[in-house]
Amino acid sequence: MVTGASKGIGLACVEALAGEGAKVIGISRDPANLAAAQQELAGKGLTFEVEAVDLTDPEASAAAFERIGVPDILINCAGAARRTPAAELDSKALHAAMEAKYFTYMHATEAVVRGMAERGSGTIVNVVGQGGRAASPLHIGGGAANAALMLASVGYAKAYADRGVRVNVINPGLTRTGRVDEGLEAAVRATGRPKDELLAEMVSEIPIGRAAEPAEIANVAVFLASPLAGYVTGAIITMDGGVTSAI
């Protein structure tokens, strides 16, 4: 099961899992976006089932997962906190950031983790973001949600490790998705500088010299979800092209 499955890293995870022969159910809020994603992958000879669910709604989330059942794999990509310059940040924006990013992941996790533990197997991969480790004035609300997700993920990993459930985190850096434009627009408002100039500056700070492709993040998610990573739990994997130079 993949949340946030209609676009970006979530859709890339669906494609990677389906390519490995897994039966995949993709979750997203918008039925039209899900239908478009199905059509896109059908052109590549791949199929997946879909469920339109707003994961910010705890009752709707619980009902959907009860209907679907407990998966072997849950990859959480749903939800993105809007980047907001510090001068525009208020309590409403902070609450919205937690609802959009933290609680979407937690609602999905809570719906399946105990069922996985009762069964004695299951793996959860949370695609979070490096913004939870490196503070940015444009991403205070979202960064706080990311940091909370990292702590919760590792907490679940420790709580359920002895019952066959593994929980891991991937923290992407700059990745070629629609989120890049949204972040750049916030940066333009905060700095007054042109978007192309800001993007070039962001890329110049990446030692590998480019942004990540969604498929590259998906490949690591599939590895963490697979038996090849059977002794990996509570791990936080940084994928930022070498930007973070800390041990």
LINJO-V532589 format. One record per backbone hydrogen bond with DSSP energy under -0.5 kcal/mol. CO is the residue of the C=O (numbers start at 1). NH is the residue of the N-H. If there is no record, write none. Layout:
CO|NH / CO|NH
This chain:
1|75 / 2|27 / 3|77 / 4|7 / 7|10 / 7|11 / 8|12 / 9|13 / 10|14 / 11|15 / 12|16 / 13|17 / 14|18 / 15|19 / 16|20 / 17|20 / 17|22 / 18|21 / 22|24 / 24|49 / 25|2 / 26|51 / 27|4 / 27|5 / 28|53 / 29|31 / 30|34 / 31|35 / 32|36 / 33|37 / 34|38 / 35|39 / 36|40 / 37|41 / 38|42 / 39|43 / 41|44 / 41|46 / 42|45 / 49|26 / 51|28 / 51|53 / 53|55 / 54|57 / 56|58 / 57|61 / 58|62 / 59|63 / 60|64 / 61|65 / 62|66 / 63|67 / 64|68 / 65|69 / 69|71 / 72|123 / 74|76 / 74|125 / 75|3 / 75|77 / 76|127 / 85|88 / 85|89 / 86|89 / 90|94 / 91|95 / 92|96 / 93|97 / 94|98 / 95|99 / 96|100 / 97|101 / 97|102 / 98|103 / 99|104 / 101|105 / 102|106 / 103|107 / 104|108 / 105|109 / 106|110 / 107|111 / 108|112 / 109|112 / 109|113 / 112|116 / 113|117 / 114|118 / 115|119 / 116|120 / 116|121 / 122|166 / 123|74 / 124|168 / 125|76 / 125|127 / 126|128 / 126|170 / 129|132 / 130|133 / 130|134 / 133|135 / 136|139 / 138|84 / 139|143 / 140|144 / 141|145 / 142|146 / 143|147 / 144|148 / 145|149 / 146|150 / 147|151 / 148|152 / 149|153 / 150|154 / 151|155 / 152|156 / 153|157 / 154|158 / 155|159 / 156|160 / 157|161 / 160|163 / 160|165 / 161|164 / 164|122 / 164|166 / 166|124 / 167|234 / 168|126 / 169|237 / 170|128 / 170|172 / 171|239 / 172|130 / 174|212 / 175|177 / 177|180 / 178|182 / 179|183 / 180|184 / 181|185 / 182|186 / 183|187 / 184|188 / 185|189 / 186|190 / 187|191 / 188|192 / 194|198 / 195|199 / 196|200 / 197|201 / 198|202 / 199|203 / 200|204 / 201|205 / 202|205 / 203|206 / 205|207 / 206|209 / 212|176 / 213|216 / 213|217 / 214|218 / 215|219 / 216|220 / 217|221 / 218|222 / 219|223 / 220|224 / 221|225 / 222|226 / 223|226 / 223|229 / 226|229 / 227|230 / 229|232 / 231|233 / 235|169 / 235|237 / 236|238 / 237|171 / 239|173 / 240|243 / 241|208 / 243|245 / 244|246
